[in-house]
Structures are given as C-alpha cells and as structure tokens.
C-alpha cells in the first residue's frame, strides 16, 4: 500500500469510529511531505498515523504550551476543530519536532482497548459450554494486559436502551457495555467461565507502574472518544490491583513452550484481538503451525477478533489432532462499541 492510500484509509476509519479531528489531520498529513517524514520515522511495522498523532497528544497532555490544546476535545471539553486546525497542528509538530520525533522513533502502538472484551467474552463462554472445563488463557500481544483480566469485569449488552444480556461480576471496578445490533441476542451467560491460569506474550510490554507508559496509553486514544479514557482508568485500576502475568518476548518463540508448560487438566485457549493483522504471511503460518502441533496432544481453542475485509468477526477455532474447525459467532466494532450476533443458540 502506498503512503497516499494509507493516510486516506486511516482518515476513512477515523471518521467511521467518530474522530473527525483525526480524519481531517490525516488527509492533510497525506499531502504534507514535511510532517509525513516525521511520521515515517516510526519503528518498522508501526502505523505511522497512530504514532505521530499519539505523540502530539502525549506532549499536549504533558503540558507543552501551544494553541493546539484548545482544539482537542480531550484537553478542552467541547472543542471543535475549525478549518485551520491543520496549520496549528503543523506548527506544533515543527515547534516541538525533536520531542515529537523522539516519541515517534521510540514508542509503539500499545492500544489494548478493554471494551474489546465484550466481543471476546461470548467466545470464551462458547468454549466453556462446549468443553465443560476451566480455561487456560494465553493472549498474544496483550500490551498492558487489560484483556487478560476479562473475567474481572462486569458486562452488559443493550438494545434500544434495554439490557438484553449480561454477565455481572461482583466487586468489578469496570463495567463494559456494548450495543447489541441485529435481530439476534448475543449468547452471554450470567456465570463467568473458570479461569485456571492466564499469561500474555508481549514483545513491547507496557509498565503500568510507570506514569509515562500510562500517559502514552491515554495519548493513543482518539481525542473525541472520551468514554474510552474512562474505561482506560478502570482497566488500569483493575490491573494495578490484579497484575496480569506477561512474558516479554517474541510470541512466536514463546507460544510452544508456554502451551507445553500448561497443566494437563483444563482447556488451553489462545486468543488475540487486532494483533495478527500485523503479522507477515510467514509469521501467520508459523503461528498456526504451532497451534496445530500442540493440538496433536490435546484439543486447543483459538479466539480471534481481527480485520477480515470489511468486518471484524468473533471467530472461535478448535484444533484437535490434525483437524481444525471454526465458527463465527458475531461481527463487532473494533473498539467494542457494538456486537452483532450471527449464530442462533443451540440450547
């Protein structure tokens, strides 16, 4: 994909999820070689738009003085971007070019949207019903580990202002709500599956004890999406109280020994959300081969929420002694705002 197409597609996606500010900035960066060159200094494989936009918002949160602050809803409630916002944004980038460049070259996109758990939970419950066992959770690319704590949150699914499904969790510090779209009600049980163990495999971990890492997570949230900031605060509070175990390193190198170290009882569940789209074809093949190899010894499940053309399917796959089968339970919003159930309940 050439750079022009990349920035245009990012702008379309930003508009779709509710950030006209970033959509406007992206289209201007696309046509501005000076600012685009700064974004292109991001680490290999990192999305240029998210990195430079996150870097600018990070510096604004830190308190860099500039008129741009008044145009960001995340810093000035009710702010609306005017027609000249890009000139102000560009001036900020050039005035603080050294600081922006440092963040662009050193940081990575650690966006771990906790609301995605509203799409993951039905997949985990599907496996628990099918196996009747507790689950060993292995997350690929957990970032700060918020989605490793999925069973510590409360869940509500709402249609036309009415709750149609729920999974309450006593003493949860975070309640996640998703719109239930379409004619079918999401298959969500009120009882949480039993988690026997959990671990994340992460190449670029976030240290929640570090205020700079916490601020970077906040800076990656699009300025208009204020509910995401509130969810982030709840997820951080949960993670500080229940630190999720994360192994640092290459997930493809760690996945086999991690699975082999699991107890013999219970069902292994490997899961990921908006991670493997960054894998090369060879990396995806190696990942799948590792799961197939382990499933020669015991059944293994995989829950994925990734981009597949224009949709984001909640897919549950079962690996068992050389055979693989999968079912798509639902389509969902990439930030957890809604879920559209696709599978009729079998009882």
C-alpha positions in Angstrom: 0.0 0.0 0.0 1.4 3.4 -0.9 1.5 6.2 1.6 -1.3 8.2 -0.1 -3.7 5.2 0.2 -2.6 4.5 3.8 -3.4 8.0 5.0 -6.7 8.1 3.1 -7.8 4.8 4.6 -6.8 5.9 8.0 -8.9 9.0 7.5 -11.9 6.9 6.5 -11.5 4.7 9.5 -11.1 7.7 11.9 -14.4 9.1 10.6 -16.1 5.8 10.9 -15.3 5.4 14.6 -16.1 9.0 15.5 -12.9 11.1 15.1 -13.4 13.9 12.5 -10.4 15.6 14.0 -8.0 12.8 13.2 -9.7 12.3 9.8 -9.0 15.9 8.9 -5.4 15.8 10.1 -4.7 12.5 8.3 -5.8 13.9 5.0 -3.5 16.9 5.4 -0.5 14.9 6.6 -1.0 12.7 3.5 -0.3 15.8 1.3 2.4 17.3 3.6 5.8 15.7 3.0 7.4 17.7 5.8 5.2 16.3 8.6 4.8 12.9 6.9 8.6 12.5 7.0 8.4 12.7 10.8 5.7 10.0 10.9 7.7 7.8 8.6 10.5 7.5 11.3 8.3 5.2 13.3 9.7 1.7 14.0 9.2 -0.9 11.3 5.7 -2.3 11.3 4.3 0.5 13.4 1.3 2.5 12.0 2.6 6.0 11.1 -0.7 7.8 11.8 -1.4 6.4 15.3 2.2 7.0 16.3 2.6 10.7 15.3 -0.9 11.6 16.4 -0.3 9.8 19.7 3.0 11.6 20.1 1.4 15.0 19.6 -1.4 14.3 22.1 1.1 12.9 24.6 3.0 16.2 24.5 -0.2 18.2 24.9 -1.1 16.1 27.9 2.3 16.7 29.3 1.6 20.4 29.1 3.5 21.7 26.2 2.2 25.3 25.7 0.5 25.8 22.3 -2.8 27.0 20.8 -3.4 23.4 19.6 -4.5 22.4 23.1 -7.7 24.5 22.7 -8.7 22.5 19.6 -8.5 19.0 21.2 -11.7 17.8 22.9 -9.6 15.5 25.1 -7.9 18.6 26.6 -10.6 21.3 26.1 -14.1 19.8 26.6 -16.4 20.9 23.8 -13.6 21.9 21.4 -14.4 21.6 17.8 -11.7 21.6 15.1 -12.0 24.6 12.8 -11.0 24.7 9.1 -7.5 26.0 10.0 -6.7 23.3 12.6 -4.0 21.6 10.4 -1.9 24.8 10.3 -2.0 24.9 14.1 -1.2 21.1 14.3 1.7 21.5 11.8 3.1 24.4 13.8 3.1 22.3 16.9 4.9 19.4 15.1 7.6 21.7 13.9 8.0 23.8 17.1 8.4 20.5 19.1 9.9 18.5 16.3 12.7 17.0 18.4 10.2 15.8 21.1 7.7 14.5 18.6 10.4 12.6 16.7 11.7 11.1 19.9 8.3 9.6 20.7 7.7 8.5 17.1 11.0 6.6 17.0 10.8 5.1 20.5 7.2 4.3 21.1 4.9 1.6 19.6 1.1 1.3 19.4 0.1 -0.3 22.7 -3.6 0.2 22.1 -5.3 -2.5 24.1 -8.9 -1.4 24.1 -10.5 -3.1 27.1 -14.0 -2.8 25.6 -13.0 -5.5 23.1 -13.7 -7.9 25.9 -17.4 -7.5 25.1 -16.6 -9.4 21.9 -14.2 -11.9 23.5 -16.4 -13.0 26.4 -19.0 -14.8 24.3 -16.2 -16.7 22.6 -14.8 -17.8 25.9 -18.2 -18.8 27.2 -18.8 -20.7 24.0 -15.7 -22.8 24.7 -16.6 -23.3 28.4 -20.0 -24.6 27.4 -18.6 -26.9 24.8 -15.8 -28.4 26.9 -17.3 -28.2 30.4 -13.8 -27.4 31.8 -11.9 -24.5 33.2 -9.7 -22.5 30.8 -6.0 -21.7 30.5 -5.8 -18.3 28.8 -2.9 -17.4 26.6 -3.1 -13.9 25.0 -1.0 -12.9 22.1 0.0 -9.2 22.2 -1.7 -8.2 25.4 0.1 -4.8 25.7 -0.7 -3.7 29.2 -2.7 -6.9 29.9 -6.1 -5.4 30.3 -7.8 -8.1 28.3 -6.1 -10.8 30.4 -8.3 -9.6 33.2 -11.5 -10.1 31.2 -13.2 -12.2 33.9 -12.8 -9.4 36.4 -15.2 -7.0 34.6 -19.0 -6.8 34.5 -20.7 -6.9 31.1 -24.0 -5.5 29.8 -25.4 -5.8 26.2 -28.1 -3.3 25.4 -30.6 -3.0 22.5 -32.7 0.1 22.1 -32.0 1.2 25.7 -32.8 -2.2 27.2 -30.4 -4.7 28.6 -30.8 -7.9 26.7 -27.8 -9.9 28.0 -25.4 -9.5 30.9 -22.7 -11.2 32.9 -22.4 -9.4 36.2 -19.2 -9.7 38.3 -19.3 -8.8 42.0 -16.9 -6.0 43.1 -15.9 -5.3 39.5 -14.3 -1.8 39.2 -15.2 -1.7 35.5 -18.5 -2.3 33.8 -18.3 -2.8 30.0 -21.4 -2.0 27.9 -21.9 -2.9 24.2 -24.8 -2.2 21.9 -26.4 -5.5 20.7 -27.2 -5.0 17.0 -29.3 -7.1 14.6 -32.2 -9.4 15.2 -30.3 -12.0 17.4 -29.4 -11.6 21.1 -25.8 -12.3 21.9 -25.4 -15.7 23.7 -24.0 -14.5 27.0 -24.3 -16.5 30.2 -24.7 -14.8 33.6 -21.9 -17.0 35.1 -18.3 -16.4 34.3 -16.1 -19.3 33.0 -13.5 -20.6 35.4 -10.0 -19.3 34.6 -7.4 -21.8 35.7 -4.4 -19.8 34.5 -3.6 -16.7 32.4 -0.5 -15.4 30.7 0.2 -12.9 27.9 3.0 -13.0 25.4 4.2 -9.4 24.5 7.1 -8.1 22.6 6.6 -4.5 23.7 5.2 -4.5 27.2 3.6 -1.6 29.0 4.8 -0.9 32.5 1.7 0.3 34.3 3.9 1.4 37.3 5.5 4.0 35.0 3.4 7.2 34.7 4.9 7.8 31.2 3.7 4.4 30.0 0.2 5.1 31.4 0.1 8.5 29.8 1.2 7.0 26.4 -1.8 4.6 26.6 -4.1 7.6 27.2 -2.4 9.6 24.3 -3.2 6.8 21.9 -7.0 7.2 22.4 -8.6 9.4 19.7 -9.4 12.8 21.2 -13.2 12.6 20.7 -13.6 9.2 22.3 -13.9 10.2 25.9 -15.7 7.0 27.1 -12.5 5.1 26.2 -10.5 7.3 28.6 -12.9 6.4 31.4 -12.6 2.7 30.5 -8.8 3.0 30.5 -8.9 4.4 34.0 -11.0 1.4 35.2 -8.8 -1.1 33.4 -5.6 0.4 34.9 -7.2 0.3 38.4 -8.0 -3.4 37.9 -4.6 -4.2 36.5 -2.8 -2.5 39.4 -4.9 -4.5 41.9 -4.6 -7.7 39.9 -1.3 -7.5 37.9 -1.7 -9.7 34.8 1.2 -12.1 34.2 3.0 -11.2 31.0 6.0 -12.9 29.4 8.2 -10.5 27.4 9.5 -11.6 24.1 8.5 -12.8 20.6 5.1 -14.6 20.8 6.1 -17.0 18.0 9.1 -18.1 20.0 7.2 -18.3 23.3 3.9 -19.9 22.2 5.1 -23.5 22.1 6.9 -23.6 25.5 4.1 -21.7 27.1 1.5 -24.2 25.9 3.7 -27.1 26.9 4.0 -25.8 30.4 0.2 -25.7 31.0 -1.3 -28.3 33.4 -2.8 -31.4 31.8 -6.3 -30.5 33.1 -8.4 -27.8 31.6 -8.6 -26.4 28.1 -5.9 -24.2 26.5 -7.4 -21.0 24.8 -5.1 -18.9 22.7 -6.6 -15.5 21.9 -5.8 -12.2 20.2 -7.6 -9.1 19.1 -6.3 -6.8 16.3 -2.8 -8.2 16.6 -2.1 -10.8 13.8 -3.0 -8.3 11.0 0.5 -7.0 11.7 2.0 -10.5 11.1 3.6 -11.3 7.8 2.2 -14.3 5.8 5.1 -16.4 7.1 4.5 -15.3 10.7 0.8 -16.2 10.5 1.8 -19.6 9.0 4.3 -20.3 11.8 1.7 -19.3 14.4 -0.9 -21.6 13.0 1.6 -24.5 12.7 2.5 -24.1 16.4 -1.2 -24.4 17.4 -1.7 -27.4 15.1 1.4 -29.1 16.6 0.3 -28.7 20.2 -3.2 -29.9 19.3 -1.7 -33.3 18.4 -1.5 -33.9 22.2 -4.7 -32.2 23.4 -7.6 -30.1 22.0 -6.8 -26.4 21.8 -9.1 -23.4 21.1 -8.3 -20.1 19.5 -10.5 -17.0 19.8 -9.7 -14.2 17.4 -11.1 -10.7 16.6 -9.2 -9.4 13.6 -9.8 -7.5 10.4 -11.3 -9.6 7.7 -12.1 -7.4 4.7 -14.9 -5.1 5.9 -15.8 -7.0 9.0 -14.3 -7.8 12.4 -15.6 -11.4 13.1 -15.6 -13.0 16.5 -14.1 -16.4 15.4 -13.7 -19.5 17.6 -11.5 -22.2 16.2 -10.9 -25.7 17.5 -7.6 -27.6 16.9 -7.7 -31.3 17.6 -5.3 -33.9 16.4 -4.7 -32.6 12.9 -8.2 -31.2 12.3 -9.3 -27.6 12.6 -12.8 -26.2 12.6 -14.1 -22.7 13.2 -17.3 -20.8 13.8 -18.0 -17.1 13.5 -20.2 -16.1 16.5 -20.6 -12.4 15.7 -19.3 -9.3 14.0 -18.2 -6.4 16.2 -16.9 -2.9 16.4 -13.1 -2.7 16.6 -13.4 -0.7 19.8 -16.1 -2.7 21.4 -19.0 -0.3 20.9 -21.3 -2.9 19.4 -21.7 -6.6 18.6 -24.0 -8.2 16.0 -24.7 -11.8 16.8 -24.6 -14.2 13.8 -25.2 -17.6 15.4 -28.5 -18.9 16.8 -28.3 -20.5 20.2 -28.4 -24.3 20.2 -29.8 -24.5 23.7 
